[in-house]
Amino acid sequence: ITLGSDGNLWFTESATSKIGTLGSNGKITEQVTPTGKADPIGIASGSGPALNVWFTETRLARVAQITITGPPYIEYTLPDASARPTRLTLGPDGNMWCTDPGTNSIWRIKQIKRPPHVVFTQFQLTGNAQPFAITTGPDSALWFTEPGTNSIGRLPVSGHPLTEFSLTTAGAQPAGIAPANNGQLWFVETKTRELVSMSTAGTITAAYPLTGAVSPDSIVQGIDGNFYFTDPDVNKIGQFMFHTHHVNFYPVPTANSQPTAFTIGTDNQIYF
């Protein structure tokens, strides 16, 4: 889910291959992807005059974009047929960046305005990294989780050097990652059920148990400075109090909803 430049919330529906929008009036609209069974997963708001929204078509090894005014969509096929683009983020360089566990890499997606076209640049990761979440860090580099190699990766917009920081706890399974207002990266470890902070130098500065959590997944910092995380296996949203380190849980009213992704709306509320 992402906040579009139109003030609406845009989200993917992977099972039905649709892109949805939630307006400030509470109305939901849905549009089918141009190619069926595309399995859209990641979505992010782009930059530039087109006011576009980008999303991954994971099953088709494609990324696509749509303007906030609606179709037509434009689809772009990655140069590697085994690619499985998953999560997206807008980099500080104005390009889109995505994780790709299919080829074990990070892709930079640079748009060429005329004619509508993109240039893909692949950055290969070591081992079986299986990159998952990706975000822009406080240092204007791309940061991402590597659950396959139990590491956190850093990639400057220049593309080098790629740095991968191994986690000390074996099998921690890092998942969601987000920048924080204290200038550090924070991420959740699904297996250890911890919230961990890392400096931009790659040093672990703190680790806090998410007492009561079962499968923490995505993370976001609210405007109150506290961290919020999804816990899909128990159908709850968790809240980690930044100053007291206390953990609160809020059950999602709809049973078995399996909350996953976060964004913050124009009203400064958290949407998932």
N, C-alpha and C positions, 0 to 999 in steps of 0.2 A: 504494500500500500504506500502511496506517495501523495504529497500535496502538489497539485497542479498550479500553474501560474494563473489559472482562472479562479482559484480559491476553492475548487472542488477536490474531493478525495478520489483518487483513481486507484483501482485495485485489480488484481488478476484473479481469474477463476480457472484454475488449471483443469479441473475435471470436466468442465463444460466448454473449455476453449473460448472464453469470453473475457472482455475487458469491461469493467464496471466503473461507474462514477457515482459518488454520493454528494449531492448538492447540499447547500446550507439549509435548504428547506426540508431536508430529510428524504428527498426523492432519490431513488436509485434507478439508474438507466444502465442497460447492458448492450454490448455490441459483440457480435461473433467475430473472431479473428478471420482474416482473409483466407487462410488455409485451415481446414478443419483438423481437430485433434493435435493442435500445435503444442499443448501443454505449457501455456504461459505461466511463468513463475515470478521472476524478478520484474520490478517496474520502478522507474525513476523519472523525475521531471528533468527535461533537458534545458538547454540555454539557447540564446539567439532569437532572432525575430520570428521564427516559426512557432514559438511557444509550444513545443512538441513534448509528448510523453513517449518514453522508450520502454519496451518490454522485451523479455526473452521468449523465444518459442523453442523451448528446450528440446522437445522431441524432434524438431525439424532442423536443428543446428543453425538456427537463424535468430537475428534480433530484428525488431520492427519498431516503427515509430508512427505516431498519429498526432495530428494537431488537435488542440483543445476544442476546435470547432467541429471535429468529427472526421469521418473518412474523407479521402481515401487513405488507407494504410500504405506504408512502404515497407517491404520486407527485404532484408539483406542476408544472404547465406554466407556463413563463415567458410573459409577456404579449406577447412578440415571436416570431412563428413562425420568423423567420430566426435565432433564437438558437442557438448551439452551445456550451453550457456545457461547459467542459473540465476545468480544475483547481479544486480546492476547498481551503479552509483555514478553521479556526475562528479568528475574530477575538477580540481581547481584550474586545470588547463582548458576547461570547456568541452572536453571530450568525455564520452561515456566509457566506463570501465566495467568489465564483468568477470565473474569467476566461472571457470569451466572445469568441472571434475572429469568430464569426458576425455579431455586431452591433458588434464593435470596442469592447467596453465591459467594465466590472466590475459585477457584481451583488452587492448585499447581500440576504441571505435571512433575514428576521426571522420567527421562529416565534411565532405566536399560539396559546396553549395550548388555549383552548376557543372554538369547536370546533377540531379540528386544522386549522390553516390557516397560510399564510405570507404575508408582504408582501414583494414584490420592489421594490427600488429600483435603478435603473440609473444608472451613472455613465459617460458617454460619453467616450471617449478621442479624442485628436487624430490626424489623418492615418489611415493604415492600420496602426495599432499592432500588431494581431494578438497580443493579450496571451497569454502562455503560462503560466509558473509564477508562483505567488503564495505569500506567506508573511507572517507577522507579524514586524515588525522589532523591534530593541531599544528603539525609541521608541514602541512600541505602535501603530504605523500599519501599514497594509497596503502591502507592497512587491511589485512584479511586474515581469517582464521584457516588453519590447515588441520582439520581433525585427523586426517590420515597419517600425518607425521607428528601429531601432537605439538604443533608449532604455531607461531604467529608470524605472518609475513609482512614485509614493508617494501614498497616499490615506489621510488620517486616518479614524477610525471615524465622525466627524461628517459625512464626505462632502465636505468642502472644507477647504483648497484642494487641488485635484488638481495635483500637480507632476510633470513629466516631465523627466528629466535625460538629455540627449543624450550619447552616447558619442563620443569623439574619433576612434576608429578606424572608418572607414566599413565597413559590411557585417559587423560583428563577430558578429551573430546571437546575442545573449544568450539563454541557455536557463534552466537551473536556477538558483535563488537560495535562500539560506538565511542566517539570522542566525548570528553567531558569538559566542563568549564574550569577545571583545575589544570588543564594543559596536558592531560594524560589520556591514554586509551583504556577503556574498561571492557571486559568481555566476560561471558559466562562460560563455565565448564560444566557440561551436561552430566558427565559421569561422577565428578567429585562434588557437584552441586555447590559450586563456589562462584563468587563474583571476584574478579581479579583486576587489579590496576597495573598498567605497564607504562613506564616513561617512554618518551620518543627515542631514547637511547636503547630501548629493548630490555630494560631492567624491570623485573617484577618489584613493585613497591608495596603491595599489600594483597592479601587474599582473605576474603570473608566468607564464612559458611552461610549458605542460604537455607537456614534451618526450616525444615518443613517442605522444601521443594522436592519434586520428583524428577522432572525433566526440563530444567530451565533452558530456554531456546533463544529467543530474540531479546534485545535490550535497547532501552532508550533512556535518556536523562530528561526528566520533566523540567518545566520552568521553575519548579520549587527546589531544584537541585538534587532531588532524590532520583534513584534509578528504579525503573519499572521493567519487569521481565515477564515473558509468557511462560506458562507451565502447562503445555497442552495435554499431557497425560492425566492431569487432575482437573483440567478445565478451569484454571484460575489465572489471574494476573497477580504477580508478586510485586511488592514495593520494598525496596531497600532504603532505609533512612540514612542519608549521607553522613549525618553528624553522630547519630546514636548507634548506627549499624543494626538497628532492629529491623526485623522482616515482618511485613504484614501481607495478608493474602485476601484477594477479593474474588469470590466465585463468580463465574460467568453465568448469568441467569439461564441461558439455553443449554440444556444438557448436551454433552459430547460435541461441543463446538470446536474444540482443539485450536485455541488461539495461537497464532504464529507470528505475524509481522506487526510492526508499530510505525506510526508517523505522528507528527504533531500538526494539528489543524490551525487555521487562521484565528481560531478562538483560544489557542494555546492549550486546548484539551488534547488528551492522548487518544488516538484511534487505533484499532487493531482489527 
